Amino acid sequence: MDKQDELRKKARGLLESKKVEQIIGYAKGSNSTRTTPKFVSDKNKTEELVWNSFCTNNLTSYLKGIKNKTAIVVKGCDSRALVEMLKAKQVERENLCIIGVCCDGIVDSGKLFQKIKFDPNRDEVKEDIENLFIHKNKISKKDVLLDKCLFCEYKIPVIFDTLIGKETKERIKDEFLDVKEIEKMSAEGKKKFWKGQFEKCIGCFACRNVCPICYCEKCVLESRDPELVSSDENDRWLFHLVRAYHTTGRCVDCGECERVCPVRIPLRKLYRKLQKDVKEVFGYSAGVDPEEKNVLMDFKIDEEP
Amino acid sequence: MYTIDKKHFKKFVENLMNSYAVMGPVKNVSFSSFEKISSAQDIDLDFCNTPILIKDLFLPRNEVIFKFKEKNKLLEFEIPAEKEKRLLLGVRPCDMQALLLLDKVYSENPEDEYFLTKRKNTIIVGMACLNPDPYCFCTSFGIGPSTSTGFDLFLTDIGDKYFVEVLTDKGKEILNFGLFKKSTKDDEKLKLEISEKLKNKITKTANTKDIEKKLEKMFNDPYWSELSQKCVSCSLCSFLCPTCYCFDVVDESSLFGNYGERIRCWDSCQRKEFQRMALDHNPRAEKTNRVKQRFYHKFDYFAKKYGVLACTGCGRCLRHCPVDLSIPDVINEVQKK
């Protein structure tokens, strides 16, 4: 049985037994390279759920403040965000049934379009574990994976109630190569690089709204009274840097912010720099152990300053 | 109608630059956007459409309405003057159509001087879209990749030359810069063939026929709450929409309030704060109502007021939507109801 069938069966079972009231998963999207988040509460509609290499969204951001019993489909990276949400009491564990899916990596449709010309509105994309098939062409998935999937240490979700699939690929240690590249730049070079990036920002707040870790009810960065971040272009720095510091020690690199940015600011590079620092200084990675206290909210009596 | 050899195009742009501030598609690291060019070589016409809208050049994201300064206990005001003569080059038909919709809104009484001045001072040269992408659905709105309505001049790539349509007097002025030849019958035939071919490149479609009548009947349909579940209220769709025109007005002043600016900045009905009124009353506090508003404004209210749908199928909202909430698919679903 493939993962999709297994998922549908599981989902149906959960709804039939009334263990949960709804399932948050993925459904077919607007074209063959897309999926869309799907809320299923009717057991006869579980056939609409899909699992494929285009299940990009981190669905955990839908759990903010959810009150009814919910089953949610998570990949490894998503599950780490969920751990952070549970730690911050943004969602009650007893309300959740976590359907973990072993993930072989998610395909970046942008990279795919560069590799092969096709019309996703008309042409189907089929796949097996290693490859995608479009027309009669075979494309190796590993050539078109999302950047975040190239170095993934969490192919199996860190937290789940039920697991779908088996781990099929080796873990690839994340060496923070992208961050190291920026670290090599001079201070002036870094400033120039980020200035160029932040200048593009159109202030749409999409990065913040898709973030499972951004759960403040009122965001200071949107405040007009007092006006903390003005419309001035230079204040875009402030927006991104405040967000970076605020998510430090909690950001799990699910990559949603970078994925949704319409002007392609490489936000992961920024957040990953702080992840790297936290790892080096405290030996801590966010979203791994639900019992572990958040590193920046904890201290040891005999800690060296 | 006329043609211009591609090898003369650079010269043409250079000539224009002597008289106008020429703005055209410039390729940055990751995407193209319309920017003021300093050399004809900056222009790169090979793009689909830009995440930064040309709307920004007429209704800037943040626009200073006036500056104020306290002097001898009185306030002094200064209204920024806008006199620059601009020429936009390489604008896509979907974006032009959207600008025509904004014209309707901002020419209403009272006229919006800020918008209209910029509009009057700008000549727009369009270009047929050779590479529409899978998210484009302009043909669903009675237009296509080579619709020339609204432009002053419109170019279509027909091989080694551009076919040039002159549509206004302003457009005629540019012809004075020379380098143009009268078009032949063959050119015209080729142009028509290419236009037809381009239309067929658009494969995403929405059935927009009488959509406003359909919507009228389903305001309270549970479909909307189901649809809106997946929306994350990021408001990206309205920030990328060439036809969205709502703005907010704020004062940004110094710490002691003795000098500052009054600015208007884009706002979005997808944000919870958008409709918040005095005493915290908010008719669209629920996400469902906000998502519904997006569709009703574009395909019902606007259609009834101005006789045209407020969408041109540029596909930006769909292309960039984090949750794949697709306007064409929603329209088709609504039609099935």
Chai-1 contact restraints between the chains, C-beta under 6 A:
chainA,res_idxA,chainB,res_idxB,connection_type,confidence,min_distance_angstrom,max_distance_angstrom,comment,restraint_id
A,G29,B,D324,contact,1.0,0.0,6.0,A-B,restraint_1
A,S30,B,D324,contact,1.0,0.0,6.0,A-B,restraint_2
A,S30,B,S326,contact,1.0,0.0,6.0,A-B,restraint_3
A,S30,B,D329,contact,1.0,0.0,6.0,A-B,restraint_4
A,N31,B,P134,contact,1.0,0.0,6.0,A-B,restraint_5
A,R34,B,D324,contact,1.0,0.0,6.0,A-B,restraint_6
A,T36,B,D324,contact,1.0,0.0,6.0,A-B,restraint_7
A,P37,B,K230,contact,1.0,0.0,6.0,A-B,restraint_8
A,P37,B,V323,contact,1.0,0.0,6.0,A-B,restraint_9
A,F39,B,Q229,contact,1.0,0.0,6.0,A-B,restraint_10
A,D119,B,T203,contact,1.0,0.0,6.0,A-B,restraint_11
A,P120,B,P134,contact,1.0,0.0,6.0,A-B,restraint_12
A,N121,B,P134,contact,1.0,0.0,6.0,A-B,restraint_13
A,N121,B,T203,contact,1.0,0.0,6.0,A-B,restraint_14
A,N121,B,K204,contact,1.0,0.0,6.0,A-B,restraint_15
A,R122,B,T203,contact,1.0,0.0,6.0,A-B,restraint_16
A,I202,B,F239,contact,1.0,0.0,6.0,A-B,restraint_17
A,C204,B,L236,contact,1.0,0.0,6.0,A-B,restraint_18
A,C204,B,F239,contact,1.0,0.0,6.0,A-B,restraint_19
A,A206,B,C234,contact,1.0,0.0,6.0,A-B,restraint_20
A,A206,B,L236,contact,1.0,0.0,6.0,A-B,restraint_21
A,N209,B,V232,contact,1.0,0.0,6.0,A-B,restraint_22
A,N209,B,C234,contact,1.0,0.0,6.0,A-B,restraint_23
A,V210,B,V232,contact,1.0,0.0,6.0,A-B,restraint_24
A,V210,B,P322,contact,1.0,0.0,6.0,A-B,restraint_25
A,S230,B,E252,contact,1.0,0.0,6.0,A-B,restraint_26
A,S231,B,N62,contact,1.0,0.0,6.0,A-B,restraint_27
A,S231,B,I263,contact,1.0,0.0,6.0,A-B,restraint_28
A,S231,B,C265,contact,1.0,0.0,6.0,A-B,restraint_29
A,V260,B,P322,contact,1.0,0.0,6.0,A-B,restraint_30
A,P262,B,P51,contact,1.0,0.0,6.0,A-B,restraint_31
A,P262,B,L240,contact,1.0,0.0,6.0,A-B,restraint_32
A,P262,B,H320,contact,1.0,0.0,6.0,A-B,restraint_33
A,V263,B,P51,contact,1.0,0.0,6.0,A-B,restraint_34
A,R264,B,S30,contact,1.0,0.0,6.0,A-B,restraint_35
